[in-house]
């Protein structure tokens, strides 16, 4: 856990009216490079733990499909990176019945087999989920959340992650853990960015509608981790549909 005196908080708060939460995080010492390094360390620990528990999936058809989609999206995610710090993108597939996916700062990602298998996802639908999570990382939504935490002086780890990462997998002492969902605005940003990435990579953006429709249908009476941090509703699906006329021509040019 990181500690700060009250005076730096006051000084940071004084700039809050002029600076966004990302800038506040930088001022507090949580710059992009630092956050990415912290995420990489915790991600490595999480994956080592997953491997020791024999839930790291590297051989199934589901794992191969997820990695294939991820690798096809990655060049376009690199092109979209405006953080000033290159990402070392990594993807791992976790063997679990949970329907979840997440991305840490710096592009450290995971998809759970339950999400793909239980929803019988197509490759296009996998691309919708992976592209969405990639955009959260590219737009540094966790960094913005940290800036808000600095301003409100929340207890616990100041590096609180917000993407739905399984705290049980990482361990209670980790810095990067799920604390709260992203805002609706940030979810909308991730949807839009994800649509663009998948269209550029030649995946049909219409799948972003079908994957959320599937999750809505599965929601009743089911515990779905990703729905706790990624609100799935009619308004969201309608918002995605409104974006389709912009991204479908991109897909038509790039489809394989």
C-alpha positions in Angstrom: 0.0 0.0 0.0 1.3 3.5 -0.9 1.1 6.4 1.6 0.9 10.1 1.0 0.9 13.0 3.4 -2.2 15.3 3.5 -0.3 18.3 2.0 0.2 16.6 -1.4 -3.4 15.7 -1.5 -4.4 19.3 -0.9 -2.0 20.5 -3.6 -3.3 17.9 -6.1 -6.9 18.8 -5.2 -6.1 22.5 -5.9 -5.3 21.6 -9.5 -8.4 19.4 -9.9 -10.5 22.1 -11.4 -7.9 22.6 -14.2 -6.7 19.0 -14.7 -8.4 15.8 -15.6 -8.1 12.7 -13.5 -5.3 11.3 -15.8 -3.2 14.4 -15.1 -4.0 14.2 -11.4 -2.7 10.6 -11.4 0.5 11.8 -13.1 1.0 14.5 -10.5 0.6 11.9 -7.7 3.3 9.8 -9.3 1.1 7.2 -11.0 2.3 7.9 -14.5 1.7 5.6 -17.4 5.1 3.9 -17.3 4.8 3.3 -13.6 1.3 1.9 -13.8 2.2 -0.4 -16.7 5.2 -1.7 -14.8 3.1 -2.4 -11.7 0.5 -4.1 -13.8 3.1 -6.2 -15.5 4.5 -7.4 -12.2 1.0 -8.3 -10.8 0.0 -9.9 -14.1 3.1 -12.1 -14.0 2.2 -13.2 -10.5 -1.4 -13.8 -11.4 -0.4 -16.0 -14.3 2.1 -17.9 -12.3 -0.6 -18.6 -9.7 -3.0 -19.7 -12.5 -0.4 -22.0 -13.9 0.3 -23.5 -10.4 -3.4 -24.1 -10.1 -3.5 -25.7 -13.5 -6.1 -23.3 -14.8 -3.9 -21.6 -17.4 -5.3 -22.8 -20.7 -2.8 -23.0 -23.6 -3.9 -26.0 -25.5 -7.7 -26.0 -26.0 -9.4 -24.9 -29.2 -11.0 -22.0 -27.2 -7.5 -20.8 -26.2 -6.2 -21.1 -29.8 -9.1 -19.0 -31.0 -8.7 -16.3 -28.4 -5.0 -16.0 -29.2 -5.7 -15.9 -32.9 -8.2 -13.0 -32.5 -5.9 -11.2 -30.1 -2.9 -11.4 -32.4 -5.0 -10.1 -35.3 -6.2 -7.1 -33.3 -2.9 -6.3 -31.7 -1.3 -4.3 -34.6 -4.3 -2.0 -34.8 -4.2 -1.6 -31.0 -0.6 -0.5 -31.3 -1.6 2.0 -34.0 -4.3 3.4 -31.7 -1.9 3.8 -28.7 -1.6 7.5 -27.9 -0.3 7.1 -24.4 3.3 7.8 -25.3 4.4 4.4 -23.9 4.5 1.3 -26.1 2.5 -1.6 -24.7 3.8 -5.1 -24.3 0.5 -6.8 -25.1 0.0 -10.2 -23.5 -3.0 -12.5 -23.5 -3.7 -15.5 -21.4 -6.8 -17.8 -21.3 -8.0 -18.9 -17.9 -9.9 -22.2 -17.6 -13.0 -21.2 -15.6 -16.8 -21.3 -15.8 -16.9 -17.6 -15.1 -17.9 -15.3 -17.9 -15.2 -12.7 -17.7 -12.5 -10.8 -19.5 -10.2 -8.0 -18.5 -7.2 -5.8 -19.4 -4.7 -4.3 -17.0 -2.8 -1.1 -17.7 -0.2 -1.7 -20.4 -2.2 -4.3 -22.3 -2.0 -7.3 -19.9 -5.1 -9.3 -20.7 -7.1 -12.4 -19.9 -10.2 -14.1 -21.3 -12.0 -16.9 -19.3 -13.1 -20.0 -21.2 -16.5 -19.8 -19.7 -17.2 -16.6 -21.6 -16.4 -18.1 -24.9 -17.8 -21.6 -24.3 -21.0 -20.9 -22.4 -22.0 -18.1 -24.8 -20.9 -20.2 -27.9 -19.1 -17.1 -29.1 -18.0 -16.7 -32.7 -14.6 -15.3 -33.6 -16.2 -12.0 -34.4 -17.8 -11.9 -30.9 -14.5 -12.8 -29.3 -13.0 -9.8 -31.2 -15.8 -7.6 -29.8 -14.9 -8.5 -26.3 -11.1 -8.3 -26.8 -11.3 -5.0 -28.7 -13.5 -3.5 -25.9 -11.0 -4.5 -23.2 -8.0 -3.3 -25.3 -9.7 0.1 -25.6 -10.0 0.3 -21.8 -6.2 -0.1 -21.6 -5.5 2.2 -24.5 -7.6 5.0 -23.0 -6.1 4.5 -19.6 -9.4 4.2 -17.8 -7.7 2.6 -14.8 -5.4 5.6 -14.6 -8.3 8.0 -14.6 -9.9 6.0 -11.8 -6.7 6.3 -9.9 -6.8 10.0 -10.3 -10.3 10.0 -8.8 -9.1 7.9 -6.0 -6.3 10.3 -5.2 -8.7 13.2 -5.1 -11.2 11.4 -2.9 -8.5 9.8 -0.7 -10.0 6.4 -0.8 -8.6 3.8 1.5 -6.9 0.6 0.4 -4.5 0.3 -2.5 -4.2 3.5 -4.5 -3.5 1.4 -7.6 -7.0 -0.1 -7.5 -7.7 -1.8 -10.8 -11.3 -1.4 -12.2 -11.7 -3.9 -14.9 -13.1 -7.0 -13.3 -9.9 -8.9 -12.7 -10.5 -11.8 -10.3 -9.1 -10.9 -6.9 -9.0 -14.5 -5.9 -6.6 -15.2 -8.8 -4.2 -12.4 -7.9 -4.4 -12.6 -4.1 -5.7 -10.1 -1.6 -2.3 -8.4 -1.2 -2.0 -7.3 -4.9 -2.1 -3.7 -5.8 -4.0 -4.2 -9.0 -7.5 -5.5 -8.1 -11.0 -4.8 -9.1 -12.6 -2.1 -7.0 -15.5 -0.7 -8.9 -16.9 -0.6 -12.4 -15.9 1.9 -15.1 -18.3 4.8 -15.7 -21.0 4.5 -18.4 -19.1 7.1 -20.4 -15.9 5.0 -20.3 -17.9 1.9 -21.2 -19.2 3.7 -24.2 -15.7 4.8 -25.2 -14.5 1.2 -24.9 -17.4 0.0 -27.1 -16.6 2.6 -29.8 -12.9 1.9 -29.7 -13.5 -1.8 -29.8 -15.8 -1.5 -32.8 -13.1 0.4 -34.7 -10.4 -2.1 -33.8 -12.4 -5.1 -34.8 -13.5 -3.5 -38.1 -9.9 -2.6 -38.9 -8.9 -6.2 -38.3 -11.6 -7.6 -40.5 -14.1 -8.7 -37.8 -17.8 -7.9 -38.3 -18.7 -5.1 -35.8 -22.3 -6.4 -35.8 -21.0 -9.1 -33.5 -20.7 -6.4 -30.8 -24.5 -6.4 -30.7 -25.0 -10.1 -30.7 -22.4 -10.7 -27.9 -24.2 -8.3 -25.5 -27.5 -9.7 -26.5 -26.2 -13.1 -25.5 -25.0 -11.8 -22.2 -28.3 -10.2 -21.5 -30.1 -13.5 -22.1 -27.6 -15.3 -19.9 -27.8 -12.8 -17.1 -31.1 -13.9 -15.5 -30.3 -16.2 -12.6 -26.6 -16.4 -13.5 -23.6 -14.8 -11.9 -21.6 -13.3 -14.7 -18.5 -11.5 -13.6 -18.2 -9.2 -16.6 -21.7 -7.9 -16.1 -20.7 -6.5 -12.7 -18.3 -4.2 -14.4 -19.7 -3.9 -17.9 -23.3 -2.9 -17.8 -25.3 -4.7 -20.5 -28.6 -3.2 -21.4 -30.8 -2.0 -24.3 -29.5 1.5 -24.3 -25.9 0.2 -24.7 -26.9 -2.1 -27.5 -28.7 0.7 -29.3 -25.6 2.9 -28.9 -23.5 0.3 -30.6 -26.0 0.0 -33.4 -25.8 3.7 -34.0 -22.1 3.4 -34.5 -22.4 0.6 -37.1 -22.8 2.9 -40.2 -19.4 4.4 -39.4 -17.5 1.2 -38.9 -19.2 -1.2 -41.3 -17.4 0.4 -44.4 -14.1 -0.1 -42.6 -15.0 -3.8 -42.0 -16.1 -4.2 -45.7 -12.6 -3.0 -46.8 -10.8 -5.3 -44.4 -12.9 -8.4 -44.1 -11.1 -11.7 -44.9 
